[in-house]
Amino acid sequence: MNSNWISVKDRLPEHDDSVLVITKKGHAVCIFLDSKKVNEKLQSTGLINDEIDINQDPYYFCCRSSLMHTLNGVTHWMPLPEQPLE
């Protein structure tokens, strides 16, 4: 496997980073969400009843087009490349 890929067992992206991931079904561009950070945001908005169980779901990889759709089976990720200047 290309050395640019990072195993989710080795390290996770930063909260709210857009990344490219590999799942058992293929590749996807998604957003990484740290459940602890999501809960902090929910608490600050008063939506405490919507908190995520961080022991069960410590993080999510969500589709960029719909944050309600999470990706299962992510094994590796990498930062997105820089956009072209032109």
C-alpha positions as a Markdown table, in Angstrom:
| # | Residue | x | y | z |
|---|---|---|---|---|
| 1 | Met | 0.0 | 0.0 | 0.0 |
| 2 | Asn | 1.2 | 3.5 | -0.8 |
| 3 | Ser | 3.0 | 5.1 | 2.1 |
| 4 | Asn | 0.7 | 8.2 | 2.0 |
| 5 | Trp | -2.1 | 6.1 | 3.4 |
| 6 | Ile | -2.5 | 6.2 | 7.2 |
| 7 | Ser | -4.1 | 3.4 | 9.1 |
| 8 | Val | -7.0 | 4.4 | 11.4 |
| 9 | Lys | -5.2 | 2.1 | 13.9 |
| 10 | Asp | -2.1 | 4.3 | 13.8 |
| 11 | Arg | -3.6 | 7.8 | 13.8 |
| 12 | Leu | -6.9 | 9.6 | 13.1 |
| 13 | Pro | -7.4 | 12.9 | 11.3 |
| 14 | Glu | -8.1 | 16.2 | 13.2 |
| 15 | His | -11.8 | 17.0 | 13.9 |
| 16 | Asp | -13.6 | 18.4 | 10.9 |
| 17 | Asp | -10.8 | 17.6 | 8.4 |
| 18 | Ser | -11.8 | 16.6 | 4.9 |
| 19 | Val | -9.9 | 13.5 | 3.9 |
| 20 | Leu | -9.8 | 10.7 | 1.3 |
| 21 | Val | -10.6 | 7.3 | 2.8 |
| 22 | Ile | -10.5 | 3.6 | 1.8 |
| 23 | Thr | -13.4 | 1.4 | 2.9 |
| 24 | Lys | -14.0 | -2.2 | 2.2 |
| 25 | Lys | -16.2 | -1.0 | -0.7 |
| 26 | Gly | -13.9 | 1.6 | -2.3 |
| 27 | His | -12.7 | 5.2 | -1.9 |
| 28 | Ala | -14.6 | 8.3 | -0.7 |
| 29 | Val | -14.0 | 11.9 | 0.2 |
| 30 | Cys | -15.4 | 12.6 | 3.6 |
| 31 | Ile | -15.2 | 14.7 | 6.8 |
| 32 | Phe | -13.8 | 13.3 | 10.0 |
| 33 | Leu | -15.8 | 14.0 | 13.1 |
| 34 | Asp | -14.5 | 13.4 | 16.7 |
| 35 | Ser | -17.5 | 12.5 | 18.8 |
| 36 | Lys | -16.1 | 14.3 | 21.8 |
| 37 | Lys | -15.9 | 17.6 | 19.8 |
| 38 | Val | -19.4 | 17.0 | 18.4 |
| 39 | Asn | -20.8 | 16.6 | 22.0 |
| 40 | Glu | -19.0 | 19.8 | 23.1 |
| 41 | Lys | -20.8 | 21.6 | 20.2 |
| 42 | Leu | -24.1 | 20.0 | 21.1 |
| 43 | Gln | -23.7 | 21.1 | 24.8 |
| 44 | Ser | -22.9 | 24.7 | 23.8 |
| 45 | Thr | -26.1 | 24.8 | 21.8 |
| 46 | Gly | -28.2 | 23.2 | 24.5 |
| 47 | Leu | -28.9 | 20.0 | 22.6 |
| 48 | Ile | -27.6 | 17.7 | 25.4 |
| 49 | Asn | -30.2 | 15.1 | 24.6 |
| 50 | Asp | -28.6 | 14.5 | 21.2 |
| 51 | Glu | -25.2 | 13.6 | 22.7 |
| 52 | Ile | -23.2 | 10.8 | 21.1 |
| 53 | Asp | -22.1 | 7.8 | 23.2 |
| 54 | Ile | -18.3 | 8.3 | 22.8 |
| 55 | Asn | -17.6 | 4.9 | 24.2 |
| 56 | Gln | -19.7 | 3.2 | 21.5 |
| 57 | Asp | -18.9 | 5.7 | 18.6 |
| 58 | Pro | -15.7 | 7.6 | 19.4 |
| 59 | Tyr | -15.5 | 9.0 | 15.8 |
| 60 | Tyr | -17.2 | 9.2 | 12.4 |
| 61 | Phe | -16.3 | 9.5 | 8.8 |
| 62 | Cys | -19.2 | 11.3 | 7.1 |
| 63 | Cys | -20.0 | 11.9 | 3.5 |
| 64 | Arg | -19.3 | 15.5 | 2.5 |
| 65 | Ser | -22.7 | 15.8 | 0.7 |
| 66 | Ser | -24.7 | 14.5 | 3.7 |
| 67 | Leu | -23.4 | 14.6 | 7.2 |
| 68 | Met | -26.2 | 12.2 | 8.1 |
| 69 | His | -24.5 | 9.4 | 6.1 |
| 70 | Thr | -21.6 | 7.9 | 7.8 |
| 71 | Leu | -19.1 | 5.5 | 6.3 |
| 72 | Asn | -18.5 | 2.1 | 7.8 |
| 73 | Gly | -15.3 | 0.0 | 7.5 |
| 74 | Val | -12.8 | 2.8 | 7.0 |
| 75 | Thr | -9.4 | 1.3 | 7.2 |
| 76 | His | -7.1 | 4.0 | 5.9 |
| 77 | Trp | -7.1 | 7.8 | 5.2 |
| 78 | Met | -5.0 | 10.5 | 3.7 |
| 79 | Pro | -5.2 | 14.3 | 3.6 |
| 80 | Leu | -6.6 | 15.8 | 0.4 |
| 81 | Pro | -4.0 | 17.2 | -1.9 |
| 82 | Glu | -3.7 | 21.0 | -2.3 |
| 83 | Gln | -6.0 | 22.6 | -4.9 |
| 84 | Pro | -4.3 | 23.8 | -8.1 |
| 85 | Leu | -3.4 | 27.5 | -8.2 |
| 86 | Glu | -5.1 | 28.1 | -11.5 |
